[in-house]
Structure formats: structure tokens, C-alpha cells
Amino acid sequence: MTGEAKAGATIAPVRPEQRLHSLDVLRGFTLVGVLLVNTGDFTRNSHEGLDPLWYQTLGALTGGKFATLFQLMFGVGFAIQMDRWLGPTSHVVSRYVVRCIVLFLIGGVAEFLGSPSYVVAVYAMTALGLLFFRAATPRTLLMWAAAFFVLYSVKADQAALSRVQAWRNRDSITATLRHEAAKERLDRMRALVLRSRTESPESFFHSRSLWIQAYVQRLSMGLLLPSLGTFTLFLLGVLFWREHVFDPSGKLRPQLVLFTVLALCIGLAGQIWAARTGHAATARSWPSDATRRGLEFMTMTSLSLGYASIVLMLHRAGILRRFWSLLAWQGRMGLTVYILQNFVLGWIYSDWGLGLQNLSYRWDIPITVITTAVLIVACRAWLARFRSGPVEWLWRFLTYRFTAMQSRAPETAAAATI
């Protein structure tokens, strides 16, 4: 996360020596895992011809774990923004809201240009809820995170939506009509998404017009609304930042080693249990759906934190120093790199690009390695001339530009970007 200061009309990120290098390393590592997972999600090829044990092992170690860690890192980023901004509360809140709106627009523009980055827009909406916890203590954050975790486990959001729908559909004729209309809208949206990805290169802009229609459908149907699970992870990210979990100072602490071992053991045991009981879950009264959902969330989060702890330990101990330094380059431009990753994958697998949607899953790791290497080189070249990534700069510039339109009060704040 880069800090930034504003004096008068000048906005500039903090100097490189002021950055938290461990956060850059951890973010760079997370981006590699996210790219590997997304590479497998883009292909439309079947698993035929792939070693089942290798595929299952890779899925067990990566599936959902890096997305969880990615959401935690976003929570850390927004916590840094809230904690480092100074000034009147009303001014800080308005600036934060504008920052979330700008991030939402950046996610939409990135999607339009061919980078499937809709989660950026989802995270922007999720971050708005963190305003209620701007001054919360770590204990309060932990209690609220536990409460939202319980609500997520019992699908409280889905239950509330179902009750609203049941009240609206209390008449059988109305219920049938609404159900058919909803199914028709969902089918139309999916068809638009598929067509936007299968247009030929000559019809790229036509595919973008189809995407706009699909995006509007998603918004109107509430498919881009944040989940309770995401908000729980954002709260945990804020908690970790305020508890100085990512503080790079000091020697390797024994409690970090113990935490890593426990997190990995709990996470691996839980994931193995979930895999073994998944097929027979419908035939048993226990575990219930809420219990299973909660345990899977806990163990996946635990395993993700175990990965993060290993990276922090190795980095602090100076092991693989060169490797972590390379990953830190893309960690300094996290948002830019994430959008570029998705654009590369869209170009490789979509018909408006190379159209390699049937590429074997055996290419997942080579594509991940090559793409990461190219992006690291590009990040080093860019940061040799500029102090932040292009998307990060745009995010910061538009935030302060729009905030200045709302208030002409002098700003003496410091901020941070993801």
C-alpha cells in the first residue's frame, strides 16, 4: 500500500523507503496464486487427460485460498487508508466514499476493456461498510467479524431475500410470472456474457456493447452485491492491520511459527474433511449445511493465513530474498497487476483474442509463470520512472479531484492506496 500526502495541490505517494516491504511481498505472492486459480477458471476444456491426483492436489492447495487472501489484503489496504487520513471526520468520510465510487468505476471500465475484474467493483461496495468500523478497537472488530461469520454460515442474507421474495410472491399467479421473468433475465444475461467472450477480433467493440448489456443486467439482478463472507474477511484485514500483524520490524518471533503450524494443520485437516464428506453430506443429518459452510470458511481462511505466515517468516528471515524482492515489484502495483492479469487471460481464452478456450489444463502453471515474469519486468520498468502504478495513480487522482469538487477545505492528510 502506498501512502500519499497532499500539500496544497500536490499529491504524491510516499517514498519507496517508507513503504511496508512485507506487504508488497505478501501482495505479490497473493497475485501469483490468484493468477494460477483464474487461469484454470478461464478454460472451457474438460479435465480429461490430466492426472486426477495432480489436479485434485492443486485444487485443494489453491482453490479459494488465494481469493480469501486477496480479500484480506484488500481489507488491510482500506484500513491503511482510513487510519492514515487526517482531518475532520466529515471530510475523511466523504473522501473515503468518493474513493470507493472511483474504484467501482475503475472495475467497470476494466471489465469493458476486456479485463474480467468485476470483483473490484464488488470490493468497492464492500469497503463502504468499513466506515462503520473506522474507530473500532481490535476487540470490537473481532466480535463483529465473528457475528458476520455466523450470519454467513447460516446464509442470513439469502434467508432474508427469500422471505422478501416469498412475501412478494404470496399470490400463486404472481409467483409463477415472477419466477419465469427472473429465469428469462438470468438466461439472457448468461447468453450476453457468453456472446461477449466469443465474438471474433473483428467484432471486439460489438462484444463490448454486449458486455454493457450483461453488466446492467447483473446490477439490476443484484448479482454484484457483496457477500457477508467478503465483509468478514475485510474486517479481519482491518483487524490484522491494527494489531500490527504485518509489522516488518523485529526478529522472527516464536509465536508466528506456532501460529503458522496451527493455521496450516487446521486448514489442511478441514479441507481434507470437507473433501471426504462432501459427497455424503446430503445423506447425513450432520454436518448441517450451516455447519459445513462455516467450517469450510474457517478452514479455508486458516489455510490462507498459514500461507501468508510462511511468506512473512521466510521474508523476515531473509530466505529466498531475491525471489521475494521480485514479487514485491508487482505487489507495489497490485491493482494494476490484477487488472492486467485478467486482461491477459481474457485475451488468451476469449474468441476476440487468441481464442484458446480449449487449451489443456497442463498449461495453467506455464501461463502463470510466464505472465508473472512479464508483469514483474513491466513493473520494474514502470516504477523506475514513476512512483506508483497507472491505475493506482488514476484512483488517487480522481479521488482527490472529485473530493475537491465537494469541499474546498485545505487538506493536510496522508492516505494509502492498494
Secondary structure as a PSIPRED ss2 file (coil, helix, strand):
# PSIPRED VFORMAT (PSIPRED V4.0)

   1 M C   1.000  0.000  0.000
   2 T E   0.000  0.000  1.000
   3 G E   0.000  0.000  1.000
   4 E E   0.000  0.000  1.000
   5 A E   0.000  0.000  1.000
   6 K E   0.000  0.000  1.000
   7 A E   0.000  0.000  1.000
   8 G C   1.000  0.000  0.000
   9 A C   1.000  0.000  0.000
  10 T E   0.000  0.000  1.000
  11 I E   0.000  0.000  1.000
  12 A E   0.000  0.000  1.000
  13 P E   0.000  0.000  1.000
  14 V C   1.000  0.000  0.000
  15 R C   1.000  0.000  0.000
  16 P H   0.000  1.000  0.000
  17 E H   0.000  1.000  0.000
  18 Q H   0.000  1.000  0.000
  19 R C   1.000  0.000  0.000
  20 L C   1.000  0.000  0.000
  21 H H   0.000  1.000  0.000
  22 S H   0.000  1.000  0.000
  23 L H   0.000  1.000  0.000
  24 D H   0.000  1.000  0.000
  25 V H   0.000  1.000  0.000
  26 L H   0.000  1.000  0.000
  27 R H   0.000  1.000  0.000
  28 G H   0.000  1.000  0.000
  29 F H   0.000  1.000  0.000
  30 T H   0.000  1.000  0.000
  31 L H   0.000  1.000  0.000
  32 V H   0.000  1.000  0.000
  33 G H   0.000  1.000  0.000
  34 V H   0.000  1.000  0.000
  35 L H   0.000  1.000  0.000
  36 L H   0.000  1.000  0.000
  37 V H   0.000  1.000  0.000
  38 N H   0.000  1.000  0.000
  39 T H   0.000  1.000  0.000
  40 G H   0.000  1.000  0.000
  41 D H   0.000  1.000  0.000
  42 F H   0.000  1.000  0.000
  43 T C   1.000  0.000  0.000
  44 R C   1.000  0.000  0.000
  45 N C   1.000  0.000  0.000
  46 S C   1.000  0.000  0.000
  47 H C   1.000  0.000  0.000
  48 E C   1.000  0.000  0.000
  49 G C   1.000  0.000  0.000
  50 L C   1.000  0.000  0.000
  51 D C   1.000  0.000  0.000
  52 P H   0.000  1.000  0.000
  53 L H   0.000  1.000  0.000
  54 W H   0.000  1.000  0.000
  55 Y H   0.000  1.000  0.000
  56 Q H   0.000  1.000  0.000
  57 T H   0.000  1.000  0.000
  58 L H   0.000  1.000  0.000
  59 G H   0.000  1.000  0.000
  60 A H   0.000  1.000  0.000
  61 L H   0.000  1.000  0.000
  62 T H   0.000  1.000  0.000
  63 G C   1.000  0.000  0.000
  64 G C   1.000  0.000  0.000
  65 K H   0.000  1.000  0.000
  66 F H   0.000  1.000  0.000
  67 A H   0.000  1.000  0.000
  68 T H   0.000  1.000  0.000
  69 L H   0.000  1.000  0.000
  70 F H   0.000  1.000  0.000
  71 Q H   0.000  1.000  0.000
  72 L H   0.000  1.000  0.000
  73 M H   0.000  1.000  0.000
  74 F H   0.000  1.000  0.000
  75 G H   0.000  1.000  0.000
  76 V H   0.000  1.000  0.000
  77 G H   0.000  1.000  0.000
  78 F H   0.000  1.000  0.000
  79 A H   0.000  1.000  0.000
  80 I H   0.000  1.000  0.000
  81 Q H   0.000  1.000  0.000
  82 M H   0.000  1.000  0.000
  83 D H   0.000  1.000  0.000
  84 R H   0.000  1.000  0.000
  85 W C   1.000  0.000  0.000
  86 L C   1.000  0.000  0.000
  87 G C   1.000  0.000  0.000
  88 P C   1.000  0.000  0.000
  89 T H   0.000  1.000  0.000
  90 S H   0.000  1.000  0.000
  91 H H   0.000  1.000  0.000
  92 V H   0.000  1.000  0.000
  93 V H   0.000  1.000  0.000
  94 S H   0.000  1.000  0.000
  95 R H   0.000  1.000  0.000
  96 Y H   0.000  1.000  0.000
  97 V H   0.000  1.000  0.000
  98 V H   0.000  1.000  0.000
  99 R H   0.000  1.000  0.000
 100 C H   0.000  1.000  0.000
 101 I H   0.000  1.000  0.000
 102 V H   0.000  1.000  0.000
 103 L H   0.000  1.000  0.000
 104 F H   0.000  1.000  0.000
 105 L H   0.000  1.000  0.000
 106 I H   0.000  1.000  0.000
 107 G H   0.000  1.000  0.000
 108 G H   0.000  1.000  0.000
 109 V H   0.000  1.000  0.000
 110 A H   0.000  1.000  0.000
 111 E H   0.000  1.000  0.000
 112 F H   0.000  1.000  0.000
 113 L C   1.000  0.000  0.000
 114 G C   1.000  0.000  0.000
 115 S C   1.000  0.000  0.000
 116 P C   1.000  0.000  0.000
 117 S C   1.000  0.000  0.000
 118 Y H   0.000  1.000  0.000
 119 V H   0.000  1.000  0.000
 120 V H   0.000  1.000  0.000
 121 A H   0.000  1.000  0.000
 122 V H   0.000  1.000  0.000
 123 Y H   0.000  1.000  0.000
 124 A H   0.000  1.000  0.000
 125 M H   0.000  1.000  0.000
 126 T H   0.000  1.000  0.000
 127 A H   0.000  1.000  0.000
 128 L H   0.000  1.000  0.000
 129 G H   0.000  1.000  0.000
 130 L H   0.000  1.000  0.000
 131 L H   0.000  1.000  0.000
 132 F H   0.000  1.000  0.000
 133 F H   0.000  1.000  0.000
 134 R C   1.000  0.000  0.000
 135 A C   1.000  0.000  0.000
 136 A C   1.000  0.000  0.000
 137 T C   1.000  0.000  0.000
 138 P H   0.000  1.000  0.000
 139 R H   0.000  1.000  0.000
 140 T H   0.000  1.000  0.000
 141 L H   0.000  1.000  0.000
 142 L H   0.000  1.000  0.000
 143 M H   0.000  1.000  0.000
 144 W H   0.000  1.000  0.000
 145 A H   0.000  1.000  0.000
 146 A H   0.000  1.000  0.000
 147 A H   0.000  1.000  0.000
 148 F H   0.000  1.000  0.000
 149 F H   0.000  1.000  0.000
 150 V H   0.000  1.000  0.000
 151 L H   0.000  1.000  0.000
 152 Y H   0.000  1.000  0.000
 153 S H   0.000  1.000  0.000
 154 V C   1.000  0.000  0.000
 155 K C   1.000  0.000  0.000
 156 A H   0.000  1.000  0.000
 157 D H   0.000  1.000  0.000
 158 Q H   0.000  1.000  0.000
 159 A H   0.000  1.000  0.000
 160 A H   0.000  1.000  0.000
 161 L H   0.000  1.000  0.000
 162 S H   0.000  1.000  0.000
 163 R H   0.000  1.000  0.000
 164 V H   0.000  1.000  0.000
 165 Q H   0.000  1.000  0.000
 166 A H   0.000  1.000  0.000
 167 W H   0.000  1.000  0.000
 168 R H   0.000  1.000  0.000
 169 N C   1.000  0.000  0.000
 170 R C   1.000  0.000  0.000
 171 D C   1.000  0.000  0.000
 172 S H   0.000  1.000  0.000
 173 I H   0.000  1.000  0.000
 174 T H   0.000  1.000  0.000
 175 A H   0.000  1.000  0.000
 176 T H   0.000  1.000  0.000
 177 L H   0.000  1.000  0.000
 178 R H   0.000  1.000  0.000
 179 H H   0.000  1.000  0.000
 180 E H   0.000  1.000  0.000
 181 A H   0.000  1.000  0.000
 182 A H   0.000  1.000  0.000
 183 K H   0.000  1.000  0.000
 184 E H   0.000  1.000  0.000
 185 R H   0.000  1.000  0.000
 186 L H   0.000  1.000  0.000
 187 D H   0.000  1.000  0.000
 188 R H   0.000  1.000  0.000
 189 M H   0.000  1.000  0.000
 190 R H   0.000  1.000  0.000
 191 A H   0.000  1.000  0.000
 192 L H   0.000  1.000  0.000
 193 V H   0.000  1.000  0.000
 194 L H   0.000  1.000  0.000
 195 R H   0.000  1.000  0.000
 196 S H   0.000  1.000  0.000
 197 R H   0.000  1.000  0.000
 198 T H   0.000  1.000  0.000
 199 E C   1.000  0.000  0.000
 200 S C   1.000  0.000  0.000
 201 P H   0.000  1.000  0.000
 202 E H   0.000  1.000  0.000
 203 S H   0.000  1.000  0.000
 204 F H   0.000  1.000  0.000
 205 F H   0.000  1.000  0.000
 206 H H   0.000  1.000  0.000
 207 S H   0.000  1.000  0.000
 208 R H   0.000  1.000  0.000
 209 S H   0.000  1.000  0.000
 210 L H   0.000  1.000  0.000
 211 W H   0.000  1.000  0.000
 212 I H   0.000  1.000  0.000
 213 Q H   0.000  1.000  0.000
 214 A H   0.000  1.000  0.000
 215 Y H   0.000  1.000  0.000
 216 V H   0.000  1.000  0.000
 217 Q H   0.000  1.000  0.000
 218 R H   0.000  1.000  0.000
 219 L H   0.000  1.000  0.000
 220 S H   0.000  1.000  0.000
 221 M H   0.000  1.000  0.000
 222 G C   1.000  0.000  0.000
 223 L C   1.000  0.000  0.000
 224 L C   1.000  0.000  0.000
 225 L C   1.000  0.000  0.000
 226 P C   1.000  0.000  0.000
 227 S C   1.000  0.000  0.000
 228 L H   0.000  1.000  0.000
 229 G H   0.000  1.000  0.000
 230 T H   0.000  1.000  0.000
 231 F H   0.000  1.000  0.000
 232 T H   0.000  1.000  0.000
 233 L H   0.000  1.000  0.000
 234 F H   0.000  1.000  0.000
 235 L H   0.000  1.000  0.000
 236 L H   0.000  1.000  0.000
 237 G H   0.000  1.000  0.000
 238 V H   0.000  1.000  0.000
 239 L H   0.000  1.000  0.000
 240 F H   0.000  1.000  0.000
 241 W H   0.000  1.000  0.000
 242 R H   0.000  1.000  0.000
 243 E C   1.000  0.000  0.000
 244 H C   1.000  0.000  0.000
 245 V C   1.000  0.000  0.000
 246 F C   1.000  0.000  0.000
 247 D C   1.000  0.000  0.000
 248 P C   1.000  0.000  0.000
 249 S C   1.000  0.000  0.000
 250 G C   1.000  0.000  0.000
 251 K C   1.000  0.000  0.000
 252 L C   1.000  0.000  0.000
 253 R C   1.000  0.000  0.000
 254 P H   0.000  1.000  0.000
 255 Q H   0.000  1.000  0.000
 256 L H   0.000  1.000  0.000
 257 V H   0.000  1.000  0.000
 258 L H   0.000  1.000  0.000
 259 F H   0.000  1.000  0.000
 260 T H   0.000  1.000  0.000
 261 V H   0.000  1.000  0.000
 262 L H   0.000  1.000  0.000
 263 A H   0.000  1.000  0.000
 264 L H   0.000  1.000  0.000
 265 C H   0.000  1.000  0.000
 266 I H   0.000  1.000  0.000
 267 G H   0.000  1.000  0.000
 268 L H   0.000  1.000  0.000
 269 A H   0.000  1.000  0.000
 270 G H   0.000  1.000  0.000
 271 Q H   0.000  1.000  0.000
 272 I H   0.000  1.000  0.000
 273 W H   0.000  1.000  0.000
 274 A H   0.000  1.000  0.000
 275 A H   0.000  1.000  0.000
 276 R H   0.000  1.000  0.000
 277 T H   0.000  1.000  0.000
 278 G C   1.000  0.000  0.000
 279 H C   1.000  0.000  0.000
 280 A C   1.000  0.000  0.000
 281 A H   0.000  1.000  0.000
 282 T H   0.000  1.000  0.000
 283 A H   0.000  1.000  0.000
 284 R C   1.000  0.000  0.000
 285 S C   1.000  0.000  0.000
 286 W C   1.000  0.000  0.000
 287 P C   1.000  0.000  0.000
 288 S C   1.000  0.000  0.000
 289 D H   0.000  1.000  0.000
 290 A H   0.000  1.000  0.000
 291 T H   0.000  1.000  0.000
 292 R H   0.000  1.000  0.000
 293 R H   0.000  1.000  0.000
 294 G H   0.000  1.000  0.000
 295 L H   0.000  1.000  0.000
 296 E H   0.000  1.000  0.000
 297 F H   0.000  1.000  0.000
 298 M H   0.000  1.000  0.000
 299 T H   0.000  1.000  0.000
 300 M H   0.000  1.000  0.000
 301 T H   0.000  1.000  0.000
 302 S H   0.000  1.000  0.000
 303 L H   0.000  1.000  0.000
 304 S H   0.000  1.000  0.000
 305 L H   0.000  1.000  0.000
 306 G H   0.000  1.000  0.000
 307 Y H   0.000  1.000  0.000
 308 A H   0.000  1.000  0.000
 309 S H   0.000  1.000  0.000
 310 I H   0.000  1.000  0.000
 311 V H   0.000  1.000  0.000
 312 L H   0.000  1.000  0.000
 313 M H   0.000  1.000  0.000
 314 L H   0.000  1.000  0.000
 315 H H   0.000  1.000  0.000
 316 R H   0.000  1.000  0.000
 317 A H   0.000  1.000  0.000
 318 G C   1.000  0.000  0.000
 319 I C   1.000  0.000  0.000
 320 L C   1.000  0.000  0.000
 321 R H   0.000  1.000  0.000
 322 R H   0.000  1.000  0.000
 323 F H   0.000  1.000  0.000
 324 W H   0.000  1.000  0.000
 325 S H   0.000  1.000  0.000
 326 L H   0.000  1.000  0.000
 327 L H   0.000  1.000  0.000
 328 A H   0.000  1.000  0.000
 329 W H   0.000  1.000  0.000
 330 Q H   0.000  1.000  0.000
 331 G H   0.000  1.000  0.000
 332 R C   1.000  0.000  0.000
 333 M C   1.000  0.000  0.000
 334 G H   0.000  1.000  0.000
 335 L H   0.000  1.000  0.000
 336 T H   0.000  1.000  0.000
 337 V H   0.000  1.000  0.000
 338 Y H   0.000  1.000  0.000
 339 I H   0.000  1.000  0.000
 340 L H   0.000  1.000  0.000
 341 Q H   0.000  1.000  0.000
 342 N H   0.000  1.000  0.000
 343 F H   0.000  1.000  0.000
 344 V H   0.000  1.000  0.000
 345 L H   0.000  1.000  0.000
 346 G H   0.000  1.000  0.000
 347 W H   0.000  1.000  0.000
 348 I H   0.000  1.000  0.000
 349 Y H   0.000  1.000  0.000
 350 S C   1.000  0.000  0.000
 351 D C   1.000  0.000  0.000
 352 W C   1.000  0.000  0.000
 353 G C   1.000  0.000  0.000
 354 L C   1.000  0.000  0.000
 355 G C   1.000  0.000  0.000
 356 L C   1.000  0.000  0.000
 357 Q C   1.000  0.000  0.000
 358 N C   1.000  0.000  0.000
 359 L C   1.000  0.000  0.000
 360 S C   1.000  0.000  0.000
 361 Y H   0.000  1.000  0.000
 362 R H   0.000  1.000  0.000
 363 W H   0.000  1.000  0.000
 364 D H   0.000  1.000  0.000
 365 I H   0.000  1.000  0.000
 366 P H   0.000  1.000  0.000
 367 I H   0.000  1.000  0.000
 368 T H   0.000  1.000  0.000
 369 V H   0.000  1.000  0.000
 370 I H   0.000  1.000  0.000
 371 T H   0.000  1.000  0.000
 372 T H   0.000  1.000  0.000
 373 A H   0.000  1.000  0.000
 374 V H   0.000  1.000  0.000
 375 L H   0.000  1.000  0.000
 376 I H   0.000  1.000  0.000
 377 V H   0.000  1.000  0.000
 378 A H   0.000  1.000  0.000
 379 C H   0.000  1.000  0.000
 380 R H   0.000  1.000  0.000
 381 A H   0.000  1.000  0.000
 382 W H   0.000  1.000  0.000
 383 L H   0.000  1.000  0.000
 384 A C   1.000  0.000  0.000
 385 R C   1.000  0.000  0.000
 386 F C   1.000  0.000  0.000
 387 R C   1.000  0.000  0.000
 388 S C   1.000  0.000  0.000
 389 G C   1.000  0.000  0.000
 390 P H   0.000  1.000  0.000
 391 V H   0.000  1.000  0.000
 392 E H   0.000  1.000  0.000
 393 W H   0.000  1.000  0.000
 394 L H   0.000  1.000  0.000
 395 W H   0.000  1.000  0.000
 396 R H   0.000  1.000  0.000
 397 F H   0.000  1.000  0.000
 398 L H   0.000  1.000  0.000
 399 T H   0.000  1.000  0.000
 400 Y H   0.000  1.000  0.000
 401 R H   0.000  1.000  0.000
 402 F H   0.000  1.000  0.000
 403 T H   0.000  1.000  0.000
 404 A H   0.000  1.000  0.000
 405 M H   0.000  1.000  0.000
 406 Q H   0.000  1.000  0.000
 407 S C   1.000  0.000  0.000
 408 R C   1.000  0.000  0.000
 409 A C   1.000  0.000  0.000
 410 P C   1.000  0.000  0.000
 411 E C   1.000  0.000  0.000
 412 T C   1.000  0.000  0.000
 413 A C   1.000  0.000  0.000
 414 A E   0.000  0.000  1.000
 415 A E   0.000  0.000  1.000
 416 A E   0.000  0.000  1.000
 417 T E   0.000  0.000  1.000
 418 I C   1.000  0.000  0.000
